[in-house]
Amino acid sequence: MVHSLGAQNKHVEIILIKDVDNLGGVNEVVKVKNGYARNFLIPRKLAVECSPSNLKQLEERLRQVRKKEELMLAEINNVIAKLNEGPLKIGVKTGTSGRIFGSVTAPQISRAIREQRGYEIDRRKINLPEDIKEKGTYQASIDFGNGKSAEVSFELISE
């Protein structure tokens, strides 16, 4: 629906080009009062008028965003497949009973993934189990965002 911005106290549809608190997110079509659109949102480059050409541009932007997301999901699936090829080997210092000295950290897991699988995973995305006390095989979860996560197994071996 196309509205002119000339009538006072009427509502108009606009396309947000930036997130606006209490109104909506980028690429969203919302209805607001004419004055709010004309005097605040459009001059501050937070929104554009909902015209046929702007709607066409919005559709193109959304198509490109979907394409990028599909490529990113394909890459995440490749990483998950690579992580599931077998447990990562992580060397730790152990006592004679097999108990480890110190603790296993997310940066150690991240380094092992980089060195053994060739992928860079941010340590903040890696969640480790609490009960790592001795040698053995454990599972860590990696949260990729967008609802995608994976389990990676790692084996603690004596250095």
N, C-alpha and C positions, 0 to 999 in steps of 0.2 A: 504494500500500500504506500503510495507516494503522497506526501503532504508538503505543502509549501510552508516555509517558516514565517509567513507574513501574519497570520491570524494570531491575536493575543489570547491567552488563557486556554489554548487548545493543546491537546497532546499530539506529539509527533513521534514518528519512529526514526531511530538513529541506529547506526552501526558503531559499536564501541571499537576503537582501535588500540585502546589500552585498558587494563583492569581499572575499574572505578569502584571504590568501597561502597557497599550498600546499594549497588546498582547492577553490576554484572561484570563479566570477564571479557577479555579480548575476543573479537569476532562475533560478539553476541548482538542480536537485534533486540532493542528494548524501546518501550514507549516512555517518554518523559514530557514534562510540560515544555511548551514552546520556548518560554523565556530561559529556562535552564539550559536547553540545547543551544539556543542562539547566543546567550550571554556568557555561558560558562564552558560547556563541554566542547563545542566546535572551535571557539577561539583558542582554547588551551590544547588543541590537537588531541583531545581524548576521544572524539567521535567525529563521524561524518554523517551527512544527511543520507537517509535511506532512499537513494535514487536507483533507477534501473542499472545505470553503469556501475554505481558503487556496489549494488547487489551482485553483479557479474564478477567484480573484482573479489568480493567476499567469497563467492563460490570457488574461484580459482585458488585463493589462499587456503581455503579449507581442503581442497583437493591436494595441494602440495603438502599440507601438514599431514594428511592421511598417508600419502606416499612415503614421507620421511619416517612416520611411525612404523609402517610396514617394513621398511628397510632396517630400522632399528630392532624390531622384533625378530627379523630373520637373523641379524647379527647376534642377538642375545641367544637365540636357539642354537647357533653355531658354537657359542661359548659354552652353553650348558652341555652340549654333546661332547665337547672337548674335556670338560671337567669330569664327565662321567666315564672317561676311558679307564679309570682305575684310581686307586688311592694315591695321593701325593705322599712322598717320603719326606719326613722332617726329622732331622737329627737333633737329639736332645741329650743333655747330660743326665745320667742316671746313677743311682746307687746300686749296691750289689743286689738288693731285693727287687730291682726293676722300677722303683719309684723315681719319678723325675725330680730334678732340682729346679726350682723356679716354676714358671708357668709358661704355657703356650699362648702367644698373643696373636691378634688379628694381623699385625704387620708381618709376622713370620709366615702366616698362611698366605698373605698377599704376595710376599716374596717368592714362596714356593710355587704359586700359580704362575707368576711371571717367568721364573726360571724353568719350570717343568712343562708348562702348557703354552707359554708364549702370549698370555693375555695379562693386561694390567687391570687389576680389580682394586678399587678404592677400599682401604682397610675399614672404613666406617660402614661399609655395606656388609661386612662379614660378622656374623653372630656365632660365637663359640659356645659349646656346652660348658656348664659350670664345673663338672666333676672330672676334670682331666688331672689325674694324679700319677698314672703309671703308663708304661709303654703299652701300645695297642692301637687299634683302629677306631677312629672317632668320626663323627659327622659335624660339619659346620654348615650353616645356612647362609646363602648370599641373597640379598634383596636387591634386585635390579631396578625396582620401581615399576610403575605401570602394572602392578599386580603380578609381575613375573619374579619368581625366586627359584633357587636351585639348592640342592644339597650337594656338598662336595665332601668326599671322604678323604681322610688323611691318616697316615700311619706314623706313629712316633717310633723311631728306632734309635738305638744307642749310638752316640758319636764315637 
